[in-house]
Amino acid sequence: MTTQLLSLGMFGVRLLERILTAPAVYPHELADELVDEINYYLPCTQGREQRVLFQLACELHEALDEAFTRVDDPASRQSTIGLVDALLSQSRDQTCDTLPGRRP
């Protein structure tokens, strides 16, 4: 399910496209592609969205390296979509908890 990715609008679609079509064989290569896309978009964001995407970028390499040995087949790309979606959800939850005035 790509609910979290698609909730990012056009950027989410770009990230989804990058997951599916990046010329990566190994997880770190795909993570580099995704982090590049996030870094390109990050200056256009602010506030909570910026914090969520920054946290996602920080976690991508480790998460992909732990989950996969290779990412050059359709099944691993589909699984990557689910993983990124889960990381986005987790980042949103954590970012929401750290907003000023919000009690944990």
LINVEN-V200344 format. One record per residue. N is the residue number from 1. RES is the residue in one letter. SS is DSSP state (H for helix, E for strand, L for the rest). OMEGA is omega in degrees with one decimal (NA if undefined). NEAR is the number of other ideal C-beta (glycine too) atoms within 8 Angstrom. Layout:
((N;RES;SS;OMEGA;NEAR) (N;RES;SS;OMEGA;NEAR))
This chain:
((1;M;L;-175.0;4) (2;T;L;-175.1;9) (3;T;H;-177.3;7) (4;Q;H;179.0;13) (5;L;H;-177.2;14) (6;L;H;177.2;10) (7;S;L;176.6;7) (8;L;L;178.2;10) (9;G;L;-176.6;7) (10;M;H;178.1;6) (11;F;H;177.4;8) (12;G;H;177.1;13) (13;V;H;177.6;10) (14;R;H;178.9;10) (15;L;H;177.2;14) (16;L;H;178.3;12) (17;E;H;180.0;8) (18;R;H;177.4;11) (19;I;H;-174.7;13) (20;L;H;-170.9;8) (21;T;H;-178.6;6) (22;A;L;-179.2;10) (23;P;L;-176.9;4) (24;A;L;176.0;11) (25;V;L;-176.4;6) (26;Y;L;-176.4;9) (27;P;H;-178.8;14) (28;H;H;177.6;9) (29;E;H;178.1;12) (30;L;H;177.5;14) (31;A;H;177.3;12) (32;D;H;179.3;10) (33;E;H;-177.9;11) (34;L;H;178.2;15) (35;V;H;175.6;11) (36;D;H;179.6;8) (37;E;H;178.4;11) (38;I;H;-179.3;13) (39;N;H;177.3;8) (40;Y;H;-175.9;6) (41;Y;H;-172.5;11) (42;L;H;180.0;11) (43;P;L;179.8;4) (44;C;L;-176.1;4) (45;T;L;175.3;9) (46;Q;L;175.5;4) (47;G;H;-174.5;6) (48;R;H;-179.8;8) (49;E;H;179.5;8) (50;Q;H;179.2;10) (51;R;H;179.5;11) (52;V;H;-178.7;12) (53;L;H;176.9;13) (54;F;H;178.9;10) (55;Q;H;177.2;11) (56;L;H;179.8;13) (57;A;H;-179.9;12) (58;C;H;-173.8;6) (59;E;H;-172.6;10) (60;L;H;-176.6;13) (61;H;H;-178.0;11) (62;E;H;-177.7;7) (63;A;H;-179.7;10) (64;L;H;178.8;15) (65;D;H;179.0;10) (66;E;H;-173.0;5) (67;A;H;-171.4;9) (68;F;L;168.9;10) (69;T;L;175.6;4) (70;R;L;-179.8;9) (71;V;L;-175.3;14) (72;D;L;176.1;6) (73;D;L;-176.7;7) (74;P;H;-178.8;5) (75;A;H;179.6;6) (76;S;H;177.1;11) (77;R;H;176.4;11) (78;Q;H;177.4;8) (79;S;H;177.7;10) (80;T;H;177.6;14) (81;I;H;178.2;13) (82;G;H;179.4;9) (83;L;H;179.2;11) (84;V;H;177.4;15) (85;D;H;178.7;13) (86;A;H;178.0;9) (87;L;H;177.2;12) (88;L;H;179.1;13) (89;S;H;179.1;9) (90;Q;H;178.8;8) (91;S;H;178.5;14) (92;R;H;179.1;10) (93;D;H;-179.2;8) (94;Q;H;179.5;9) (95;T;H;178.5;12) (96;C;H;-179.7;9) (97;D;H;-175.9;8) (98;T;L;178.9;7) (99;L;L;179.7;8) (100;P;L;177.3;3) (101;G;L;179.9;3) (102;R;L;-179.6;8) (103;R;L;179.0;2) (104;P;L;NA;3))
